[in-house]
Amino acid sequence: MPPNPVTDKLTQWQNDADTNDTNQPVNSTLMSDGQPGDLDGELRRIKSEVRQESLTKSWERWLGLLSVSQPNSLIVFNYNGPNQFVTNESPTRMRLFPGRRVRILDAGGEKFGTIWSVVYVAPNTAIACDLDGGLSLTAPITEVQFGVDGASTPAVLPFLLQNKAGLTLGPGMIVVPSTVYDSAVALVPQAATSAPILVAVDYILTDAWGRFVTAGPVYPLNVNSNTVRGRYLVSAGASNVNAQDSGTDYGNTRPPGTFAVSMSTTVAAGQISALLLGGTEF
């Protein structure tokens, strides 16, 4: 049997049936045998694409969708160095963050890796990644696919925010919402601050995007000195990314600035497990 005359594939389709409805075929498409809109060919094409996708369901595919960051353009991926690629879409829409897995199809074939940096300068997002096996990217890049969104698996949904704290953040460091930038975090303004506390989940370079949590169990959480299990925790000080043992046991009146309860003990500065309370005591 000859190849299917219907050649438009999944990455040429749009998810816009409820709005512009731009997918083929349209009223003027020729749909007789052998034509680009061959009616039974359309059905066979859909079956083929759906079957192929059943083999790669753990990977998100954004290639070819309309970009929101760059209106009237299709999402593409371009080579930007041996360990970096660029796409014309925002990391917020794609939920890109350090630690997320990638599958990259480039001139060298299929490569897998892990994102370690995400920087958005409208309309483009630059993504740096560590490729498995020490490999490097090779131009051109055909497509980049993204692994399971880690935000869908924890008990508490992390926030994807931009690091405007002026330093590289690591897992367990505490920050507060920025009052200067949208969707961003800043350094803690004072000891036992009453501002909402966020805890970094990823390694996040300055101006890069990453995940933060505000409630539920968390590990690690940085502390600046010895900490006793079952104590209320507050922020350690101005421009300090650590928590501090308040000296007050859980069950007593919460001291001002309380945002968590320690769930493990350390005899010096280090990292503990804790329960974030979802708010800060005034």
Protein Blocks (a to p, Z undefined) as FASTA:
>chain_A
ZZdfblbdfklpccfklmnopaccdfklccbehiaklmklmmmmmmmmmmmmmmmmmpcc
fehpacfklghiacddddebjkbccddbdfklnopaehiacddddfkbpaddddfbdcdd
dfbdcdddddehhiacddddfbdcddddfklmmmbdcdddddfeopacdehiacdddfkb
ghiadddfbghiabdcdddfbdcdehiacdddfedjddddddfbdcdehiacddfbghia
bdcdehiaghiacdehiabdcfbdcfbdcddddddehiacZZ
